[in-house]
Amino acid sequence: MNRQEQPKITVLLTVFNGEQYLSEAIDSILCQTFNDFEFIIINDGSSDKSAEIAERYAQKDSRIILIHQKNEGLTKSLNKGLSLAKGEYIARMDADDISEPERLQVQAQFLDQNQDVGVVGIDGLVIDEEGHEVGKVGHPVLHNEITALLLLDNRFTHSSVMFRAKLSHLYGVYDETLIMAQDYDLWLRFFMYTKMANIPRPLHKWRANITSGISINKRDEQIVFRDKVRQNFLEKHFSKSGDHINLILSNLRNCPTDRVLLAHLKRVYLSLSLVHRLYLRLKVFIFFRQEALLKVISH
């Protein structure tokens, strides 16, 4: 592929000291059944052999654009990759995960055939350090199903997502104040302007650090950043409109005890006139049939 031509897909991978699994991750992209892509690899100041490994691949495959930089962290590295990307679609990839050979083809075909969808994820498998399957990753499939859960938690595996590049051009890139949950913040922003979907096929393998427990420890920190992102989104889009209230209620229906959404619903309730408060109380009762929830928002 001539670098001057526009590839269909830009695959974006950043690596920091990821020598152990990097070759397997790169191989899984280079062996895709879909070939019309550029592969941006950003070596984010690695001190191990990651740079050597990436250089070796870049010398053999012209689709690879390799960037070496001092360590700037994941979020800034992703934004640098987006600034360089020429593809119509952006496909994320992590340095310790594996994409099945049909992944890019399936996701690109889906976006081609569904012009109203801007973000598409896939299901996957959880693997351990040795590559053994230890679990499965499933996500809600349709836009309405995702919408009813998106304000509770991220409904996409970041390293398996493909999205339209024009979305980041129009609505912004990753928030560089976030060291975690930066993808969740991006999906919430895109959610305001496009439909989303997940393809229920296990075309991705996500590696969990079972032995070291790193993934489990990071999950606690992820929750802190996730809730920060949710609160910021709700505050920014605060509204007394029926659509806004229905969105909150549809998510609360799936988790009636969620403290972030309950606090926001109470804020909406207190901002309403007496008549509209009574209307909201009725709506809450119809949604949940729970007096306890009414007490939470009205006291």
C-alpha positions in Angstrom: 0.0 0.0 0.0 1.3 3.4 -0.9 1.3 5.7 2.2 -0.2 8.5 0.0 -3.3 6.3 -0.5 -6.1 6.2 2.0 -6.3 2.8 3.7 -9.7 1.6 4.7 -8.6 0.9 8.3 -6.0 2.2 10.6 -5.0 -0.3 13.3 -3.7 1.6 16.3 -1.4 -0.2 18.9 0.6 1.4 21.6 3.2 -0.5 23.6 5.2 0.1 26.8 7.5 -2.7 27.9 5.3 -5.3 26.3 8.0 -7.6 24.8 6.5 -10.8 26.2 3.4 -10.8 24.0 4.1 -8.1 21.4 5.1 -10.5 18.6 1.9 -12.5 19.0 -0.2 -9.3 18.9 1.4 -7.9 15.8 1.2 -11.3 14.0 -2.5 -11.5 14.7 -3.0 -8.2 12.8 -0.6 -8.9 9.9 -2.4 -12.3 9.4 -5.8 -10.7 8.9 -8.0 -11.8 6.0 -8.6 -8.1 5.3 -5.5 -6.4 4.0 -6.4 -2.8 3.2 -5.0 -1.3 6.4 -2.2 0.7 7.9 -0.8 -0.4 11.2 0.4 2.4 13.5 2.6 1.1 16.3 3.7 3.6 18.9 6.6 2.5 21.2 5.9 4.6 24.2 9.4 4.8 25.7 9.9 1.1 26.3 13.1 0.0 28.1 12.8 -3.7 27.2 13.0 -5.3 23.7 9.7 -3.9 22.5 11.4 -1.4 20.2 13.6 -4.1 18.6 10.6 -6.4 18.0 8.5 -3.6 16.4 11.5 -2.5 14.3 12.0 -6.0 13.0 8.3 -6.2 11.8 8.4 -2.7 10.4 11.3 -3.6 8.2 9.4 -6.5 6.7 5.9 -5.0 6.3 5.3 -1.6 4.7 1.9 -1.3 6.2 3.5 -0.7 9.6 4.2 2.9 10.6 6.4 2.8 13.7 6.8 5.7 16.0 9.3 5.9 18.9 8.8 8.4 21.6 9.6 9.1 25.2 7.1 7.7 27.7 3.9 9.8 27.5 1.3 7.3 28.7 -1.5 5.5 26.9 -3.9 8.4 26.4 -1.4 10.8 24.8 0.0 8.0 22.7 -3.5 7.1 21.4 -4.1 10.7 20.4 -0.8 10.8 18.6 -1.9 7.7 16.7 -5.2 9.3 15.8 -3.5 12.4 14.6 -1.5 10.3 12.2 -4.3 7.9 11.1 -5.4 8.0 7.5 -8.0 5.2 7.6 -11.7 5.6 7.3 -12.1 3.3 10.3 -9.9 3.1 13.5 -9.3 -0.3 15.0 -7.8 -0.5 18.4 -5.4 -3.2 19.5 -3.4 -3.8 22.7 0.1 -5.2 22.8 -0.8 -8.3 24.8 -4.1 -9.3 23.1 -4.9 -11.3 20.0 -7.2 -10.6 17.1 -8.7 -13.5 15.3 -8.0 -13.5 11.5 -11.5 -12.4 10.4 -11.8 -9.6 13.0 -11.1 -6.6 10.7 -13.1 -7.9 7.8 -16.1 -8.6 9.9 -16.1 -5.2 11.7 -15.4 -3.3 8.5 -18.2 -5.1 6.6 -20.6 -4.3 9.5 -19.8 -0.6 9.4 -20.1 -0.6 5.6 -23.5 -2.1 5.8 -24.8 -0.1 8.8 -24.1 3.6 8.0 -26.0 4.7 11.1 -23.6 2.8 13.4 -20.3 4.6 14.3 -18.8 2.3 17.0 -18.8 -1.5 16.8 -17.2 -3.9 19.3 -17.0 -7.7 19.3 -17.2 -10.5 21.8 -14.1 -12.3 22.9 -12.3 -14.8 25.1 -10.3 -14.2 28.2 -6.9 -15.9 28.2 -4.2 -16.2 30.8 -0.5 -15.5 30.6 0.1 -18.8 28.7 -2.7 -18.2 26.3 -5.2 -20.6 27.8 -8.9 -19.8 27.7 -10.2 -18.9 31.2 -13.4 -17.1 30.4 -15.6 -15.3 27.9 -16.4 -11.7 27.2 -19.9 -10.9 26.1 -21.5 -7.5 25.4 -25.0 -6.2 24.6 -25.5 -6.3 20.9 -28.1 -3.8 19.7 -27.9 0.0 20.2 -31.0 0.1 22.5 -29.5 -2.7 24.6 -26.2 -0.8 24.9 -28.0 2.5 25.7 -29.9 0.9 28.6 -26.6 -0.2 30.2 -24.0 2.4 29.0 -24.4 4.8 31.9 -23.6 2.0 34.3 -20.4 0.8 32.8 -18.4 0.5 29.7 -20.0 -2.0 27.2 -17.0 -2.4 24.9 -13.6 -4.0 25.2 -11.3 -1.2 24.2 -8.7 -3.2 22.3 -11.4 -4.8 20.1 -13.4 -1.7 19.0 -13.6 -0.3 15.5 -15.0 3.2 15.0 -15.4 5.8 12.2 -12.5 8.2 12.2 -14.7 11.1 11.4 -16.2 10.8 14.9 -13.0 11.8 16.5 -12.5 14.6 14.0 -16.0 16.0 14.8 -16.4 15.3 18.5 -12.9 15.0 20.0 -10.2 12.6 20.8 -9.3 10.9 24.1 -9.3 13.1 27.2 -5.7 13.4 28.2 -6.6 14.2 31.8 -7.7 10.6 32.2 -5.2 7.8 32.7 -7.9 5.2 32.8 -11.5 4.9 31.4 -10.4 7.2 28.5 -12.2 4.9 26.1 -15.4 5.0 28.1 -15.4 8.8 28.1 -15.0 8.6 24.3 -17.9 6.2 23.8 -20.2 8.3 26.0 -19.3 11.4 23.8 -19.9 9.5 20.6 -23.1 8.0 22.0 -24.7 11.5 21.7 -24.2 11.5 17.9 -24.2 7.9 16.6 -25.6 4.4 17.1 -23.4 1.7 18.6 -23.4 -2.1 18.3 -21.5 -5.2 19.3 -21.0 -8.3 17.0 -21.7 -11.4 19.0 -18.7 -13.3 17.7 -15.6 -14.1 19.7 -13.0 -12.5 17.4 -10.7 -11.2 20.1 -8.7 -12.6 22.9 -8.1 -10.4 25.9 -5.2 -11.3 28.2 -5.8 -11.2 31.9 -2.9 -11.3 34.4 -4.3 -14.1 36.5 -1.2 -15.0 38.4 0.0 -11.5 39.3 -3.5 -10.2 39.9 -2.6 -6.9 38.1 -5.9 -7.0 36.2 -7.9 -7.3 39.4 -6.0 -4.5 41.1 -6.4 -2.2 38.1 -10.2 -2.9 38.1 -10.5 -1.1 41.4 -8.8 1.9 40.0 -10.8 1.7 36.8 -14.0 1.9 38.8 -12.8 5.2 40.3 -12.1 6.7 36.9 -15.3 5.1 35.4 -17.4 6.9 38.0 -15.6 10.2 37.4 -16.4 9.8 33.7 -20.0 9.0 34.4 -20.5 11.9 36.8 -18.9 14.3 34.3 -21.1 13.1 31.5 -24.3 13.4 33.6 -23.4 16.9 34.8 -22.6 18.1 31.3 -25.8 16.8 29.8 -28.0 17.5 32.8 -31.6 18.0 31.6 -35.2 18.0 32.8 -36.4 16.6 29.5 -38.3 13.4 29.3 -35.7 11.8 27.0 -32.9 12.5 29.6 -35.0 11.1 32.5 -36.0 8.0 30.5 -32.3 7.3 29.7 -31.5 7.5 33.5 -34.4 5.3 34.4 -33.7 2.7 31.7 -30.2 2.3 33.1 -31.4 2.3 36.7 -33.8 -0.5 35.8 -30.8 -2.7 35.2 -29.2 -1.6 38.5 -31.6 0.1 40.9 -28.9 0.6 43.5 -26.4 2.4 41.4 -25.3 5.4 43.5 -24.1 7.6 40.7 -27.4 7.4 38.8 -29.5 7.7 41.9 -27.7 10.8 43.0 -28.2 12.3 39.5 -31.9 11.4 39.5 -32.3 13.0 42.9 -30.7 16.2 41.5 -33.1 16.2 38.6 -36.0 15.6 40.9 -35.1 18.5 43.2 -34.8 20.8 40.2 -38.4 20.2 39.1 -41.6 22.1 40.0 -44.0 20.4 42.4 -46.2 19.2 39.5 -43.3 17.7 37.6 -42.0 16.1 40.7 -45.3 14.3 41.1 -45.1 13.2 37.5 -41.6 11.9 38.0 -42.6 10.0 41.1 -45.4 8.3 39.1 -42.9 7.5 36.3 -40.5 6.0 38.8 -43.2 3.9 40.3 -44.3 2.7 36.9 -40.7 1.8 35.9 -39.8 0.1 39.2 -42.8 -0.5 41.4 -40.5 0.2 44.3 -41.4 2.7 47.0 -37.8 2.5 48.3 -36.5 4.2 45.1 -39.0 7.0 45.6 -37.8 7.6 49.1 -34.2 7.8 47.8 -34.9 10.6 45.3 -37.4 12.6 47.4 -35.6 12.8 50.7 
